[in-house]
């Protein structure tokens, strides 16, 4: 092979190699989400799709410089689209759990800690789990609220009816088809307040909760997951994250999260100090 031909081939290879990152940067990611999960994703009075998840994703995309198309599919359809390769990722108030990780979900760092609780119709005589014996409660299919209820079912002797979306589940409680429902606490509180629903969150029924995470289902989306984590870190550091939380949940919600982080830091410091004291004693 002559030297001129080698030079041409090498030049072509360099040009192709240089073009690869540009192609990756031009990729437009498809991200699936729920349709009615206020205040995390929902449609406002103007018909615009808004919410905590929607704004967090937009802020992260701007920070990381990637393009995306957000498809409002519903909970089950979002999971199915990701698993079928029709969507690259999913942001829909998805709780990070070991069970989901084992079944193929790959999560980002948590971006919001949420508990689940039980809600009843206003004026109901159900004051706790003990009052559910022989009755039926509602849950949304495939959610952490459903898992919470399923874990209590045998102990408290109630049955479960599954619904595809939250509004239908709420109406079932209001209409008496079920006596209660299990839902993420911030979602339920927002729905009651903004929708004027005659529902009450039963005090003392909250679980420990778990963080929400952005999810992908294929290693092909690892780049997207990495960018989400990097962007989340940045928007937390520059204050954008707190602004989004305050916009939908109020300033108290931001202060509460900061208090929890401070408490965790203090607990860790106390544990470390105790360990050092024990070592010195030894």
Backbone bond lengths (Angstrom), bond angles and torsions (degrees), N, CA, C in turn:
res aa  C-N    CA-C-N  psi(-1)  N-CA   C-N-CA  omega(-1)  CA-C   N-CA-C  phi
1 X - - - 1.479 - - 1.528 109.01 -
2 X 1.362 119.00 128.24 1.458 119.65 -176.29 1.526 111.64 -77.97
3 X 1.327 115.08 165.15 1.463 121.30 -173.95 1.533 112.51 -64.78
4 X 1.375 116.11 -35.70 1.460 119.01 -179.79 1.532 111.31 -64.41
5 X 1.338 115.86 -40.90 1.462 119.80 179.97 1.521 111.28 -65.45
6 X 1.344 115.48 -41.05 1.469 120.06 177.64 1.526 110.40 -60.48
7 X 1.344 115.48 -42.49 1.468 119.80 -179.22 1.520 111.36 -62.75
8 X 1.347 116.41 -40.68 1.465 120.82 178.91 1.519 111.13 -63.43
9 X 1.323 116.35 -44.76 1.465 120.92 -179.74 1.521 111.70 -63.04
10 X 1.336 116.49 -43.39 1.460 120.80 -179.86 1.525 111.03 -64.19
11 X 1.345 115.25 -41.07 1.463 119.40 178.96 1.524 111.12 -63.03
12 X 1.338 116.25 -42.32 1.463 121.02 178.25 1.505 111.73 -62.09
13 X 1.330 116.60 -41.09 1.460 120.98 179.99 1.516 111.19 -64.46
14 X 1.357 115.34 -39.71 1.466 119.47 179.79 1.523 111.58 -65.66
15 X 1.349 115.21 -40.32 1.462 119.36 179.12 1.520 111.11 -63.56
16 X 1.346 116.77 -44.44 1.464 121.10 178.73 1.509 111.21 -62.66
17 X 1.350 115.62 -42.48 1.457 119.95 -179.74 1.509 111.74 -63.12
18 X 1.341 115.59 -40.01 1.459 119.61 -179.50 1.519 111.41 -68.23
19 X 1.332 116.11 -27.35 1.466 119.44 -177.50 1.515 112.98 -78.72
20 X 1.316 118.58 -20.16 1.462 121.65 -174.49 1.519 113.56 -61.22
21 X 1.375 120.52 -48.49 1.450 119.25 179.16 1.517 112.63 -61.68
22 X 1.351 116.90 -33.83 1.450 120.01 179.81 1.528 110.21 -63.43
23 X 1.329 116.20 -41.76 1.464 120.57 178.98 1.516 110.84 -63.08
24 X 1.363 115.45 -40.93 1.465 119.35 179.47 1.525 110.58 -64.50
25 X 1.358 115.03 -39.36 1.463 119.09 -178.38 1.527 111.39 -67.74
26 X 1.327 116.40 -27.84 1.461 120.93 -178.41 1.524 112.74 -81.88
27 X 1.315 118.07 -4.16 1.460 121.16 -177.72 1.530 110.13 -64.23
28 X 1.310 115.55 137.14 1.458 121.23 175.31 1.516 108.02 -107.75
29 X 1.320 116.61 114.68 1.454 122.22 -174.89 1.519 110.73 -81.42
30 X 1.319 116.39 143.50 1.460 121.72 175.44 1.528 108.76 -102.62
31 X 1.315 115.97 121.53 1.464 121.10 -176.27 1.520 109.67 -122.48
32 X 1.313 116.14 126.62 1.461 122.45 -178.22 1.526 110.86 -94.57
33 X 1.324 115.74 153.20 1.454 119.88 178.55 1.525 110.15 -151.72
34 X 1.324 114.69 173.80 1.461 121.03 178.23 1.530 109.30 -79.28
35 X 1.302 116.90 175.28 1.466 120.49 -178.48 1.525 112.87 -111.34
36 X 1.320 117.15 -33.17 1.469 120.77 -176.24 1.529 109.29 -136.46
37 X 1.334 115.87 81.56 1.456 120.90 -178.44 1.531 107.65 -139.95
38 X 1.319 114.77 56.60 1.455 122.34 -177.26 1.530 110.86 -64.53
39 X 1.335 119.71 135.52 1.464 128.78 9.61 1.539 113.93 -97.81
40 X 1.326 118.11 18.73 1.465 119.70 -177.01 1.523 113.16 -87.37
41 X 1.328 117.96 -37.56 1.461 121.10 171.09 1.524 108.90 -155.14
42 X 1.336 115.29 126.39 1.461 120.50 -178.77 1.527 108.79 -167.46
43 X 1.314 116.56 174.24 1.459 122.08 179.11 1.523 109.35 -103.53
44 X 1.340 117.13 129.43 1.462 119.85 -178.34 1.539 110.74 -84.80
45 X 1.334 116.08 -174.77 1.465 121.37 -175.85 1.529 112.49 -63.91
46 X 1.325 116.78 -22.87 1.461 121.23 -179.56 1.530 112.04 -88.83
47 X 1.339 116.03 -3.18 1.449 119.59 -178.65 1.515 113.75 87.92
48 X 1.345 116.46 6.24 1.465 120.79 178.95 1.526 110.28 -85.99
49 X 1.320 115.16 145.30 1.460 120.28 178.29 1.517 108.84 -85.29
50 X 1.332 117.09 120.76 1.462 122.24 -173.07 1.533 110.07 -137.63
51 X 1.340 115.25 178.44 1.456 120.01 176.25 1.515 112.27 136.06
52 X 1.319 115.57 170.42 1.464 121.22 -178.91 1.521 111.29 -58.96
53 X 1.335 117.21 -49.03 1.464 120.45 179.97 1.520 111.50 -61.78
54 X 1.333 115.89 -41.95 1.464 121.62 -178.71 1.526 110.41 -61.52
55 X 1.331 116.36 -44.98 1.466 120.70 -177.80 1.526 112.02 -73.10
56 X 1.327 117.11 -37.32 1.467 120.15 177.93 1.523 110.13 -63.30
57 X 1.325 116.56 -44.81 1.458 120.81 179.00 1.525 110.83 -61.40
58 X 1.327 117.29 -44.13 1.465 121.24 179.91 1.527 111.07 -62.05
59 X 1.329 116.51 -42.00 1.461 120.82 -179.19 1.525 111.01 -66.72
60 X 1.329 116.27 -40.47 1.462 120.48 179.94 1.527 110.64 -67.64
61 X 1.332 116.80 -41.86 1.465 120.85 179.40 1.526 110.67 -61.95
62 X 1.338 116.41 -40.94 1.456 120.30 178.20 1.529 110.55 -65.51
63 X 1.315 116.09 -41.53 1.465 120.89 -179.76 1.533 111.65 -64.65
64 X 1.333 116.38 -39.34 1.464 121.17 -175.40 1.528 113.37 -94.73
65 X 1.325 116.35 -10.45 1.449 119.67 176.30 1.512 115.72 73.51
66 X 1.331 117.46 35.60 1.469 118.95 175.73 1.526 111.00 -116.58
67 X 1.338 115.79 155.56 1.450 122.22 178.62 1.527 110.22 -101.01
68 X 1.318 116.01 150.78 1.461 119.76 179.56 1.517 110.14 -152.60
69 X 1.318 114.28 159.87 1.456 121.62 172.15 1.520 107.30 -119.18
70 X 1.325 116.73 122.45 1.461 121.56 -178.95 1.520 109.27 -94.00
71 X 1.313 116.53 119.92 1.459 121.62 -179.72 1.520 110.06 -109.10
72 X 1.331 115.75 120.10 1.462 121.77 179.45 1.528 108.86 -86.86
73 X 1.331 115.75 99.99 1.463 120.73 -171.99 1.521 114.55 -111.40
74 X 1.329 117.56 -20.68 1.462 120.03 -170.07 1.523 109.06 101.06
75 X 1.311 116.59 162.04 1.467 121.54 -174.07 1.526 113.18 -61.77
76 X 1.321 117.31 -61.25 1.471 120.61 -176.73 1.522 111.78 -61.80
77 X 1.323 116.79 -41.74 1.462 120.97 -178.60 1.529 111.33 -66.79
78 X 1.322 117.35 -32.28 1.468 120.73 177.83 1.521 110.87 -65.65
79 X 1.326 115.65 -44.20 1.464 120.29 178.24 1.523 110.01 -62.14
80 X 1.330 115.91 -46.89 1.466 121.01 -178.94 1.524 111.56 -61.19
81 X 1.338 116.94 -40.64 1.464 120.77 -179.61 1.521 111.45 -63.95
82 X 1.326 116.31 -40.59 1.474 120.33 178.35 1.525 110.57 -67.22
83 X 1.303 116.93 -43.93 1.464 120.57 -178.55 1.524 111.99 -66.63
84 X 1.344 116.97 -28.89 1.463 121.30 -179.86 1.529 112.47 -88.66
85 X 1.334 117.54 -1.71 1.454 120.56 -179.48 1.514 113.64 80.84
86 X 1.330 117.69 12.46 1.459 121.46 179.67 1.529 111.79 -88.05
87 X 1.325 116.02 -10.74 1.461 122.38 175.74 1.525 107.61 -140.32
88 X 1.329 115.60 148.84 1.463 120.20 -176.73 1.519 113.04 -88.11
89 X 1.316 117.07 -24.67 1.449 120.60 -178.25 1.513 110.60 -162.77
90 X 1.332 115.76 175.85 1.464 121.00 -174.49 1.523 109.70 -144.65
91 X 1.338 116.15 130.89 1.460 120.89 172.45 1.518 106.87 -130.25
92 X 1.334 116.29 111.49 1.468 119.72 -173.27 1.524 110.83 -158.06
93 X 1.333 116.95 43.05 1.459 118.95 -178.68 1.516 111.56 59.79
94 X 1.327 117.21 41.86 1.470 121.84 -177.03 1.527 110.39 -86.44
95 X 1.312 116.96 117.00 1.459 121.25 179.51 1.526 110.91 -69.70
96 X 1.310 115.75 137.88 1.466 121.65 178.86 1.530 108.36 -82.12
97 X 1.320 116.93 114.62 1.460 121.37 -179.72 1.520 110.01 -133.03
98 X 1.332 115.99 154.86 1.469 120.77 177.78 1.520 111.04 -63.65
99 X 1.324 116.23 -36.93 1.461 120.56 -179.40 1.528 110.83 -60.82
100 X 1.317 117.07 -43.60 1.455 120.29 178.99 1.526 111.56 -68.30
101 X 1.311 116.84 -39.22 1.463 120.17 178.06 1.529 110.54 -60.68
102 X 1.324 115.47 -42.36 1.466 120.45 -179.77 1.527 112.46 -65.73
103 X 1.343 116.58 -25.30 1.462 119.93 -178.19 1.536 112.44 -93.60
104 X 1.339 116.96 7.70 1.457 119.52 173.67 1.510 117.02 113.11
105 X 1.333 118.24 -4.00 1.460 120.15 176.91 1.524 108.73 -73.03
106 X 1.323 117.52 138.95 1.466 122.52 173.06 1.525 107.64 -120.22
107 X 1.323 116.04 118.04 1.458 121.15 -171.02 1.527 113.58 -103.55
108 X 1.331 113.54 153.78 1.460 121.45 170.09 1.526 108.47 -78.96
109 X 1.320 115.75 -177.08 1.457 119.80 168.09 1.525 107.66 -64.52
110 X 1.319 117.67 151.07 1.452 120.28 179.96 1.521 111.73 -65.01
111 X 1.332 117.01 140.93 1.461 119.55 179.65 1.527 113.20 -116.48
112 X 1.338 117.80 -6.40 1.463 119.91 174.60 1.521 108.92 -164.23
113 X 1.320 117.32 130.46 1.466 121.46 178.48 1.532 109.85 -90.59
114 X 1.330 116.15 125.65 1.465 120.36 -177.93 1.525 111.33 -131.48
115 X 1.329 114.84 141.66 1.467 120.72 174.28 1.521 108.80 -99.93
116 X 1.313 116.14 167.89 1.469 122.17 172.91 1.525 107.90 -118.10
117 X 1.333 116.15 147.96 1.461 119.80 -178.94 1.524 110.43 -148.96
118 X 1.322 115.34 172.87 1.466 121.64 -179.09 1.529 110.44 -101.55
119 X 1.328 114.94 138.88 1.461 121.16 -179.48 1.526 110.35 -125.46
120 X 1.332 116.78 141.53 1.464 121.91 -179.45 1.527 109.75 -128.84
121 X 1.313 116.74 169.67 1.455 121.53 176.35 1.521 109.22 -70.32
122 X 1.328 116.45 145.78 1.460 120.25 178.77 1.522 111.01 -55.72
123 X 1.332 116.43 134.57 1.457 121.01 179.68 1.512 114.18 85.09
124 X 1.329 117.35 0.64 1.465 120.82 179.68 1.525 110.58 -64.27
125 X 1.354 115.77 149.11 1.462 119.74 178.24 1.528 111.69 -89.80
126 X 1.330 116.48 6.14 1.467 120.39 177.41 1.522 108.20 -83.70
127 X 1.337 115.16 112.70 1.462 120.83 -175.72 1.528 112.77 -108.41
128 X 1.331 116.45 -4.10 1.463 119.62 -178.79 1.517 110.59 -175.98
129 X 1.304 116.62 179.65 1.462 121.68 -178.17 1.531 112.29 -61.16
130 X 1.339 116.38 -30.40 1.469 120.74 -177.80 1.528 112.08 -62.51
131 X 1.328 117.03 -23.00 1.470 121.45 -177.98 1.525 113.12 -87.05
132 X 1.328 117.71 4.08 1.461 121.52 -176.69 1.528 113.72 -92.95
133 X 1.306 118.10 -4.77 1.471 121.66 -176.03 1.538 111.36 -55.05
134 X 1.345 115.96 123.34 1.455 121.07 177.90 1.513 114.54 80.50
135 X 1.320 117.59 2.37 1.467 121.03 -177.99 1.537 110.50 -108.08
136 X 1.323 116.67 177.74 1.464 122.20 -177.93 1.522 110.83 -122.27
137 X 1.318 115.64 134.08 1.465 121.02 178.18 1.529 109.11 -115.48
138 X 1.314 116.03 162.17 1.456 121.01 179.81 1.517 112.00 -110.19
139 X 1.328 116.26 146.78 1.465 122.26 174.97 1.524 108.26 -142.31
140 X 1.333 116.16 160.42 1.456 120.40 174.81 1.528 108.25 -93.66
141 X 1.315 115.80 129.77 1.464 122.58 -175.39 1.524 112.66 -52.10
142 X 1.334 115.49 131.35 1.458 121.89 172.32 1.504 116.39 75.44
143 X 1.337 117.70 12.38 1.459 120.18 -177.47 1.526 111.50 -101.50
144 X 1.329 114.95 170.21 1.457 120.24 177.31 1.521 110.56 -68.53
145 X 1.343 115.79 -29.58 1.467 119.37 175.23 1.508 110.93 -62.67
146 X 1.334 116.26 -38.59 1.466 120.87 177.84 1.524 110.31 -65.45
147 X 1.314 116.46 -42.73 1.474 120.63 179.13 1.522 110.99 -62.69
148 X 1.326 115.91 -39.05 1.463 120.74 178.99 1.529 110.43 -62.09
149 X 1.335 116.49 -47.11 1.469 120.81 179.99 1.523 110.94 -65.41
150 X 1.325 116.84 -41.32 1.465 120.92 -179.88 1.522 111.59 -61.65
151 X 1.324 116.02 -33.08 1.462 120.15 178.73 1.521 113.61 -73.47
152 X 1.332 116.96 -17.75 1.470 121.58 -178.69 1.527 112.43 -103.39
153 X 1.313 116.30 -13.12 1.464 122.64 -170.99 1.526 113.51 -54.04
154 X 1.309 118.38 -53.57 1.476 120.99 -176.16 1.518 111.70 -67.95
155 X 1.321 116.16 -39.86 1.464 119.80 -177.92 1.522 112.12 -63.45
156 X 1.336 116.87 -37.50 1.464 119.72 -174.72 1.529 113.46 -109.09
157 X 1.323 117.99 1.93 1.460 122.19 170.46 1.512 117.29 67.30
158 X 1.330 118.03 37.21 1.465 119.12 178.03 1.528 111.04 -113.02
159 X 1.328 116.08 164.53 1.462 122.46 176.99 1.522 109.68 -102.33
160 X 1.331 115.89 164.44 1.470 120.72 -177.58 1.525 110.71 -126.84
161 X 1.336 115.71 134.81 1.465 122.07 170.91 1.518 107.65 -113.77
162 X 1.332 115.83 134.46 1.464 120.86 -175.36 1.528 111.27 -100.47
163 X 1.339 115.85 139.54 1.461 122.53 178.91 1.523 109.55 -124.19
164 X 1.348 115.59 155.27 1.459 120.80 -177.97 1.525 112.87 -85.43
165 X 1.326 117.79 -21.40 1.463 120.02 -179.79 1.521 110.24 -147.27
166 X 1.325 115.28 161.08 1.462 121.27 -176.00 1.524 114.10 -67.18
167 X 1.350 120.47 -46.99 1.473 119.68 -178.84 1.521 113.50 -56.02
168 X 1.332 116.79 -40.34 1.472 119.88 179.23 1.530 110.11 -65.39
169 X 1.318 115.76 -38.49 1.463 120.85 178.53 1.534 110.20 -64.53
170 X 1.327 117.67 -43.23 1.464 120.98 179.58 1.532 110.78 -61.44
171 X 1.328 115.59 -42.17 1.460 119.78 -179.34 1.530 111.30 -65.32
172 X 1.329 116.13 -30.95 1.465 120.21 178.05 1.526 110.41 -66.73
173 X 1.336 116.24 -36.40 1.469 119.82 176.25 1.525 109.48 -68.41
174 X 1.316 116.52 -46.09 1.465 120.68 -179.43 1.525 112.01 -63.72
175 X 1.349 115.88 -33.65 1.465 120.39 -177.93 1.515 114.03 -87.75
176 X 1.336 117.08 -5.54 1.455 120.50 177.15 1.514 115.68 86.49
177 X 1.342 117.92 6.01 1.468 119.66 177.12 1.530 110.97 -68.59
178 X 1.334 116.06 -30.36 1.469 122.06 172.49 1.521 106.87 -134.16
179 X 1.318 117.06 155.11 1.472 119.22 -175.88 1.521 112.65 -89.76
180 X 1.327 116.70 -15.18 1.462 120.39 -177.87 1.524 108.65 -162.14
181 X 1.329 115.90 168.03 1.460 119.94 173.29 1.522 109.15 -140.25
182 X 1.316 115.60 157.85 1.459 122.13 178.31 1.531 107.78 -113.50
183 X 1.324 115.67 127.53 1.461 120.47 -174.35 1.533 109.33 -150.96
184 X 1.330 117.33 161.22 1.459 120.93 174.58 1.531 108.45 -61.02
185 X 1.324 116.32 131.65 1.463 121.39 -172.87 1.530 113.62 -56.86
186 X 1.355 120.17 -48.73 1.470 118.33 -179.27 1.521 113.12 -64.41
187 X 1.339 116.71 -31.44 1.461 120.33 178.23 1.516 109.92 -67.50
188 X 1.320 115.63 -45.27 1.456 120.86 -178.44 1.530 110.76 -64.78
189 X 1.323 116.19 -44.49 1.460 120.30 -179.01 1.527 111.02 -61.94
190 X 1.337 116.49 -42.12 1.462 120.75 179.45 1.524 111.19 -66.41
191 X 1.331 117.07 -41.28 1.466 121.06 -179.15 1.519 111.59 -65.07
192 X 1.327 116.68 -40.55 1.463 121.27 179.16 1.525 110.19 -64.80
193 X 1.322 116.13 -45.94 1.463 121.58 -176.82 1.527 111.89 -67.60
194 X 1.310 116.69 -53.07 1.466 120.26 -174.40 1.524 113.09 -77.33
195 X 1.338 116.79 -28.87 1.459 119.75 -178.60 1.502 113.86 -93.42
196 X 1.341 117.17 -5.28 1.460 120.71 -178.74 1.520 112.04 60.78
197 X 1.338 116.35 35.36 1.463 121.08 -176.30 1.527 111.22 -78.56
198 X 1.310 115.81 140.58 1.459 121.43 178.30 1.530 109.46 -83.04
199 X 1.326 114.36 63.65 1.461 121.56 -179.20 1.526 109.37 -128.98
200 X 1.331 115.75 154.11 1.459 121.35 -178.42 1.527 110.17 -134.71
201 X 1.325 116.30 129.28 1.464 120.47 174.22 1.527 107.63 -76.88
202 X 1.317 116.50 124.32 1.467 120.63 -176.26 1.525 109.79 -75.29
203 X 1.318 114.96 120.93 1.464 120.91 -177.99 1.525 110.83 -61.83
204 X 1.310 115.91 137.76 1.462 121.04 176.64 1.518 114.68 86.46
205 X 1.344 116.99 6.18 1.473 118.66 -178.25 1.530 112.54 -102.62
206 X 1.325 118.13 2.44 1.461 121.07 179.79 1.527 111.08 -70.25
207 X 1.336 115.71 143.38 1.468 119.55 173.35 1.526 108.76 -93.85
208 X 1.327 117.01 -172.54 1.461 120.32 -178.34 1.521 111.94 -72.39
209 X 1.321 116.39 -24.29 1.456 119.95 177.43 1.517 113.23 82.11
210 X 1.320 114.35 176.02 1.459 121.70 178.74 1.521 108.21 -157.87
211 X 1.337 117.90 158.85 1.468 119.95 -177.15 1.518 113.25 -76.99
212 X 1.329 115.71 150.17 1.458 122.04 170.86 1.525 108.26 -81.34
213 X 1.341 115.99 147.63 1.452 119.65 176.94 1.514 112.21 -141.46
214 X 1.327 116.07 153.48 1.461 122.12 170.61 1.522 106.19 -75.45
215 X 1.339 117.91 139.73 1.464 120.08 -173.63 1.531 112.84 -126.98
216 X 1.329 114.89 143.47 1.469 121.39 169.87 1.522 106.73 -128.72
217 X 1.312 115.86 162.90 1.463 119.89 -174.26 1.528 112.35 -126.12
218 X 1.322 117.03 8.21 1.457 121.21 -178.63 1.526 109.74 -146.39
219 X 1.335 115.93 146.59 1.459 119.79 176.95 1.523 111.47 -64.53
220 X 1.325 117.08 -18.70 1.465 121.03 176.67 1.520 111.98 -63.84
221 X 1.338 116.31 -18.50 1.466 121.17 -179.27 1.527 112.16 -103.95
222 X 1.327 116.87 13.76 1.464 120.14 -178.75 1.529 111.51 -60.47
223 X 1.332 116.37 -37.85 1.465 120.29 178.90 1.521 110.77 -60.00
224 X 1.326 116.23 -42.24 1.461 121.19 178.69 1.525 110.71 -63.87
225 X 1.320 116.35 -42.02 1.460 121.23 179.33 1.527 110.64 -63.18
226 X 1.323 116.49 -42.54 1.463 120.89 179.04 1.525 111.48 -63.36
227 X 1.333 115.96 -41.80 1.470 119.47 178.50 1.526 111.00 -65.59
228 X 1.332 117.20 -37.74 1.467 120.08 178.32 1.527 109.85 -61.11
229 X 1.332 116.80 -46.83 1.469 120.55 -179.80 1.525 111.68 -61.73
230 X 1.336 116.11 -44.37 1.466 120.16 -179.40 1.528 110.42 -64.78
231 X 1.325 116.47 -42.64 1.457 120.36 179.77 1.517 112.51 -67.78
232 X 1.330 116.59 -38.40 1.465 120.75 178.24 1.522 110.38 -60.73
233 X 1.306 116.25 -43.06 1.463 121.02 178.21 1.525 110.39 -60.50
234 X 1.327 116.13 -43.37 1.458 120.40 -178.40 1.523 112.24 -65.96
235 X 1.342 117.57 -45.58 1.472 118.85 -176.60 1.520 112.03 -71.98
236 X 1.328 116.83 -22.08 1.465 119.09 173.42 1.531 110.14 -73.38
237 X 1.331 115.47 -37.78 1.461 120.03 -178.41 1.526 112.20 -73.39
238 X 1.340 117.67 -34.43 1.467 119.11 -176.68 1.530 113.95 -92.02
239 X 1.332 117.33 1.51 1.463 120.85 174.78 1.519 115.62 92.96
240 X 1.337 117.56 -8.05 1.465 120.33 -179.22 1.523 111.69 -62.68
241 X 1.321 116.53 -40.07 1.470 121.26 -179.43 1.535 110.75 -59.31
242 X 1.330 116.61 -48.10 1.470 120.48 -179.82 1.521 111.41 -61.27
243 X 1.338 116.57 -37.23 1.462 120.60 179.08 1.531 110.63 -63.18
244 X 1.326 116.53 -40.05 1.468 120.81 -179.82 1.527 110.65 -66.30
245 X 1.325 116.81 -46.69 1.466 120.99 179.87 1.522 110.40 -60.78
246 X 1.336 116.91 -44.65 1.458 121.26 -179.31 1.531 111.29 -64.71
247 X 1.333 116.86 -33.82 1.464 122.07 -178.38 1.529 111.33 -61.43
248 X 1.331 116.68 -35.65 1.469 120.38 -175.00 1.530 113.65 -105.47
249 X 1.322 117.31 -28.96 1.465 120.02 -174.89 1.521 113.50 -116.73
250 X 1.337 117.29 -5.85 1.455 120.64 179.84 1.520 112.73 92.67
251 X 1.328 115.52 161.48 1.468 121.38 -178.39 1.527 111.96 -61.77
252 X 1.326 116.75 -32.00 1.467 119.89 -178.71 1.527 111.58 -60.62
253 X 1.319 117.16 -33.97 1.464 120.90 -179.23 1.519 110.50 -65.71
254 X 1.319 117.16 -38.10 1.459 121.74 178.58 1.508 109.65 -67.20
255 X 1.330 116.33 -46.22 1.459 120.60 179.61 1.519 110.80 -61.72
256 X 1.339 116.67 -37.61 1.466 120.94 179.77 1.510 111.02 -63.11
257 X 1.349 116.77 -44.95 1.455 120.18 -179.21 1.517 110.50 -65.11
258 X 1.370 116.20 -40.73 1.453 119.40 178.94 1.520 110.58 -64.10
259 X 1.350 115.98 -37.39 1.469 119.89 179.26 1.511 110.67 -64.15
260 X 1.364 115.98 -40.43 1.454 119.91 179.39 1.518 111.01 -63.47
261 X 1.374 116.30 -41.46 1.456 120.00 179.84 1.516 110.35 -65.21
262 X 1.360 116.03 -39.67 1.459 120.06 179.06 1.519 110.70 -63.87
263 X 1.346 115.42 -42.77 1.457 120.79 -179.74 1.530 110.72 -62.39
264 X 1.353 115.77 -42.09 1.463 119.60 179.49 1.523 110.90 -64.14
265 X 1.363 116.26 -39.52 1.455 120.78 179.54 1.514 110.39 -65.18
266 X 1.350 115.84 -42.36 1.461 120.14 179.51 1.522 111.43 -64.47
267 X 1.349 115.76 -42.12 1.465 119.84 178.47 1.516 110.84 -61.28
268 X 1.339 116.52 -41.55 1.463 120.65 -179.76 1.523 110.46 -64.86
269 X 1.350 114.92 -40.05 1.462 119.54 179.68 1.527 110.99 -64.95
270 X 1.335 115.26 -41.28 1.468 119.59 178.99 1.521 111.26 -64.14
271 X 1.333 115.87 -40.76 1.469 120.10 178.51 1.510 111.20 -63.01
272 X 1.355 115.66 -43.27 1.467 120.29 -179.75 1.520 110.60 -65.06
273 X 1.356 115.79 -40.96 1.457 120.20 179.89 1.525 111.05 -64.46
274 X 1.336 116.29 -40.49 1.463 121.22 178.97 1.519 110.62 -63.96
275 X 1.339 116.57 -39.71 1.468 121.27 -179.74 1.521 110.36 -65.26
276 X 1.363 115.84 -40.99 1.463 120.01 179.45 1.522 110.75 -65.55
277 X 1.339 116.23 -39.87 1.472 120.43 178.77 1.511 111.11 -63.48
278 X 1.359 115.86 -40.39 1.454 121.17 179.39 1.539 110.88 -64.80
279 X 1.350 115.93 -39.03 1.470 119.32 178.88 1.515 111.09 -65.00
280 X 1.352 115.46 -40.46 1.470 119.88 179.58 1.525 110.01 -63.99
281 X 1.345 115.96 -38.86 1.458 120.29 -179.35 1.515 111.12 -64.89
282 X 1.346 115.60 -36.97 1.457 120.52 179.88 1.535 110.11 -68.87
